[in-house]
Amino acid sequence: MIMVNLRLCTASKACLRITALRRIAAFFLSTMVTQFGWAEQVSNQFSYSSSVSEDGNGPLDLFAELNYDSARDDAPIAVVMHGYSPTTGNFSNVRANAQRLRNAGFFAISVAMRGRDGSDGVRDSGGVEIYDIYDAVEAVKSAYPDLVDETNIHITGYSGGGGNTMSALTKFPDYFRLGSSYFGISDYGFDQSSGWYFNGAASNHQSRLRADIGNPTLDSPIVEDRYHARASNLASKNNPYSEIHLFVNSNEPTCPPVNVTSYRDNAVSAAVTEGEFDNIHLHIPSTSGTYEDFNGNGVNDSGEMQWWPHGFPDADEQHAAESWYLDRLLAGSIPEPVLNTEDELFVAGFVKTKKFELWLGDGANAAGQMQYSLSPTEKSFSLQILSNNRGIETQFSVDTSDMQGQEVDVLLNGMHVESLSISDEYQSTSLRHNDTLLLRLAKEGDYDRDGTVGLKDYEYWRSTFGSTVDLLADGNKDGIVDLVDYTIWRNNFGTSGVAVPTTNVPEPAALLLAATAVFTHVFVCR
């Protein structure tokens, strides 16, 4: 029982009673929230830093609006992306959509892309700014570890935000369980027929594109490469993992359906197995009278009409789209994406997976194709630059935690670069057009670093016997190539997996003669 002593106050009794009652009510509400899990709905602005871009003051300071229930633990994360044009007002534009997701049980993050709503930096229409999305989610995971399920992330967006959604799904292909795009943009102007600049963008949009990327009508290779780096419809094959829903009306004038049909069709054409890209679902209604009976009541309910006019969906329009997947996301039944151990990726500027990350140029001025293969014993990466500038520089890093502490041989185009006791990550800036980078666990006795232990390794050992400079054949790392290193080679001979006749192995007696000859030569020279 709460006792309030009103006689100690000097104000009027009526005022004191009101104050006391308010305190009692606040205490009661707080107790109910704490003990019984009553919801406390929060909406606040959240600041975080860019991990890839900086200005004169250091890393870019970026902002997002968070809408969440502070009494709910392990909420799935919903990223909500604003439209293309506005510089301000983006939080308020998507707030209703974000709060509906919060009320459904999600922790909603509305990202203000760089250059908008207080975020530092300069916008770039689907280039490096896409990394702001990833940084926002990672910052929230760090700041609210108990409130979010960091493995259950999905992203949704409208118009330009729909374009950001499709880009994020291809640049971070194993990050989101699901993505949904409403009348999004998958090509800002690379294709001079169907690209947005030529097909749907209004004059104010075209002006913005010219400022952000360049004028695609001028036949400039540099500008063409920048549009190439933003073509998510060419990179859609990167993601056979996330469940993807693309919503657009058949008569959509601003961001026409070709943005989603090309996204789906390019992925399907790259399929290695039948049905590989059945994860991509198109929703293109031809009339506003189409309904989906989600609740099975036989009635065309307002929240079931499949029709999405350009803008920010109202409650019914949002429900009619999210009913395809929202309950399964909340239940956690849509699986977390897992990257294939080998595949081919279209690198639109940059790509970041949970296993490796590659940047071409500045991340917004080149496109390429990478073939990769990953195992605990060997990792290989082959790169072809597809843009006009084939000499573009790169930045590459790969997770090597499954090799950590072991000796690894690094080869570039078959040539040995280095051998090292590897840490949990390997970085390189050497990868160029038509290069292949190979990281392979070193084999004992493989002195020529070709991946097998054979006669060529013996020949290399013999040619460097006694050396304290050329130490590739120094198998025991004692600083000299000697007979102990021969024994290491002999004990591992044939470990390539192919049986080798033992008659081909030089006998120790012959090696002793060779060793004697070497030492005699050294003595005579002295």
C-alpha positions, 0 to 999 in steps of 0.5 A: 500500500502506498501512503502519501503524506499531504500535510507536509505540503504547502500547496492547495489540497486539491493540487496535492491530491492530483500530484499524489494520484499521478505518482501512484498511477506512474508507479502502478504502470511501471510495476505492471510493465515490469512484472506483467510485461505490459507494453511500453511503446517507444519512438526515438531517434538513434545515432550511429557511425558509418563504418566505411565513410568519413568526412573531416570530423571522422566517420559519418554521423548517421541517424535512424528512428527506432520504434519498438516495445521496450517490454518485448525481448528478442523481437525480430528486426524490421528495417523500413526504408524511405522514398527517393527524393525528400531531404527531410521528413523521411522519418515522418513519411514512414513512421506509420508503417514502422509503428504498425510493424512495431505493434505487430511485434517487430523492432523497427529501424527507419534509416535516414540515408546519408545526406538526409534528415541530419545524417552526414555525407552526400547521397549517391542513389543506391551506391555506398549509401546502401552500407548505411542500412547494414551499419544501422542494424549492426549498431542497434544489435550492439545497443539493444542486445536483449530487445532484438533477435539479431538473426531475424532481420528483414527489410522493406521499402517504398519507391526509392526505399524499395530500390534500396531494399533490392540493392541491400538484398544483393549487396548483403545476400546472406544477411536478411531473412526476407525483403519486400519492395514496393514499386522499387527501382532495380536499374537507375539508368544502366539500360538505356531503354528500361533503366529508370532514368529513361523509363519512369523518372520525372524531370526532378528525379532525372536532375537528382540522378545526374547530380548523384551519379551522372548523365547517362545520355552523354555516352561517358564510360565513367558514368556508365560504370557508375550506373553499372555499380547500382544495377541490382537487377543484374546482381539478383542472382546473388541471393537465392536465400532470402524470401523476396516479395516484390509488389507493384501494380501493372500500370505503375507509371513512376517505377514500372514493373520492369524493375521487378520482372528483370530482377526476377528474370535475370536471377532465374536465367542464372539458376544452376538448379531448377527452382533455385530462385523460387524465393523471388515472388512477384505481386503485379495485380492488373486491377484494383479488384483482386483479393487474396482471402488470407483469413479464409472467411470467403469475404473480400476484406479491405486488408486483402485487396492486392493493389498498391498505388505509389506512395506510403501504404495505408494500413489496409495496403500494408496488411494486404502485402505483409499477410504473405509473410509477416506471421511466419517472420514473427514465428521465426519459421523463415530460415536464416540465410546461409551462403553457398560454399561455392557460387558466382556473384555479380559485384555491383560496387561491393558485396559483403557476405558473412564469409568475405567482402569485396569492394571494386574501386570506391564501391560505386564506380565499377561492377564485376563477377566473382567465382568463389569456393570456400572450405576449411582447407582451401578458399579460392576467389576469381574476379572478372571486371565487367565495367569499362575500367578493367584496371580498377583497384580492389579491397578484399577480406575473407574470414579465415577463422576456420584456418586460424593458427595454421600455416597457409600458402597464398597464391595469386594466379598460381604463383606463391605470394607468401606463407603465413600463420594466419589469423581470423581474417586475411586482407588483400588489395592485389586482386585485379581483373582475371586474377585468382587468389588462393588460400590453402593450408600448407602441406608438410613437404610441399616445398614448391607450393603446388598443393601436392608432395612429389618429386618436384619438392625433392628437387626443390629441397635438393637445389636449396640444401644448406640454404639459410636464405631460400627457406621454402624447403625449411620444413621444420622452420629451424632456419636452414634447409637440411636433412631433417627437411628431407625426412619431412618431405619423405614422410609426406610423399604422395599426400596429394591423394594419388598413389605414387610408386615408392621406387620413385622416392630418392633413397637416403644414401643418395641424399647423404652423398648429395649432402656430403658434396654440398658440405665438401664444396662449402669447406673447399670454398672456405 
